[in-house]
């Protein structure tokens, strides 16, 4: 055997390929099954509807083996392995025993807001605890963990992490198969919603247990060494696929910038996102060194939860996006960023709104690659979490409630394709919206309408996706917490495409004039309304090259108005929204003459 080949790689090379495929599919199916079970058993609509969680298997060193297909990219891209590695550092491998269940939301470790809690349990071969294979890990957004506001992470005014809730760093909830009741009680008394949160915790715990047992059964059948060899083969294949995709790109340094409005503390002070992507052979480096320093408000994130997670999401989008992600997927990626940037924050920086900048950071990396791969990348998407949550006392029950409202928006167009949407962001993956019927049944709210927002998608040969126009009436005294961004930096069009629309939020009280709000808390009374209009995606290519029949169809569907069809696309329509060919030709000829 060649001395340069590691034993693990030699074992992977020797494994029967059919056995390897069976093990690979089994390992990838287990998180998917746990994902479904969590949806079925969770108590909070934030989990069973919005699916604000992620499931995965990591090895004994915290390297990602497999993840659920529906997991939020921000979580599985990095958080599971980071949490496990911290647990190993805190307890040591000798201190993690069969039956242990560890959880952590430590901001300095995970680099995300404190509501994101990773729970994991060790997977040993053999029924009585043999060799440690890895960990079953489930990250769930806990709906409230104390702090200064209902929902904990929802505070737009926090200035340090301690205002945002309680922290647990790699502590045991179960030890040797027995519940640590003191820790359970700590969770119970540090939330405003103990019944609902503890129900979610039980669902999360059960997911860890069932997943552990399913992987252990696989180890019993095939053995630890054979299973590890199959995992090594998975990693190597993903690594090769990524490197082949990078090698197909031209070497060079590619640069893009964008910005956020502000951090909600220093109003009007933009936050710069600066990304340089370096392609050298089959390796990619994403350099965020030019990005703004950490900020006073809660838009910070740590290096692993911010810069690394965002770079990995963008990287997976750009190279081998159809290959299931695992540790091998990211071996060809290097992330450069000094400490102390707002996506590599240190100390006790507030992180409640850490997720707000992430879609923009991901999108900026993609934007940088337009010159290198114009046929593969899309224009900018709305990039906004669009938080408009409501909290108060439900008069029907007398209980405290919180409706964690967000809104979907348009995504960017690409070569040959109009922008999709309305969807969540590139950081969310398959995250769903909470149905209107569920919101009205659970909370004292009434959704008057939720419509496509016309003309919000950027014009282009391929049109950007449209945003949403939603009007909500509150039926009881409450407070809405609004956290929107990207009003100054619209979703960009590329290669001649136009920018998408920016968001708008207006509070319409029964008394007084409507008030525009982007960040902050607004007290509401019954009958007051909140109108949210989300942004659209950017367009791709010259709008005057768009097929006039497609423009006419957009008008009939309500995506584009007649006026904008004429001004943006040079398409004239009759009263029935059919193309007037002669007038359209004249409009387009006149535009061509002006351009010349």
Protein Blocks (a to p, Z undefined) as FASTA:
>chain_A
ZZklcfklmmmmmpcfklmmmmmmmmmmmmmmmmmmmmmmmmblklmmnopacdddddfk
opafbdcfkbcfklmmmmmmmmmmmmmmmnopklpcghiacddfbfklnopafklccddd
dddehjkopadfbdcddddddfbggjjbehklmpmkbcbfklnoccdehiafbgghiacf
klmmmmmmmcfblmlmmmmmmmmmmmmmmmmmmmmmmmmmnojklmmmmmmmmmmmmmmm
mmmmmmmpccdddddddddfbeolagoiacddddddddehjaccddfklpccddfblmbc
cfklmmmmmmmmmmmmmnoklbccdfklmmmpccdddehiaklcghjbdfklmmmmmmmm
mmmmmmmmmmmmmmlpccddekigkiacdddddfknopacdddddddddddddehiaced
ddddfklomaccddfklmmmmpccddfbacddehkaccdfbdcddddddddddfbdcddd
dddehklmccddeehiacddddddddddfbdcddddfbdcddddehiacddddddddded
jfklpcfklmmmmmmnopacfklmmmmnopacdfkopacfklmmmmmmmmmmmmZZ
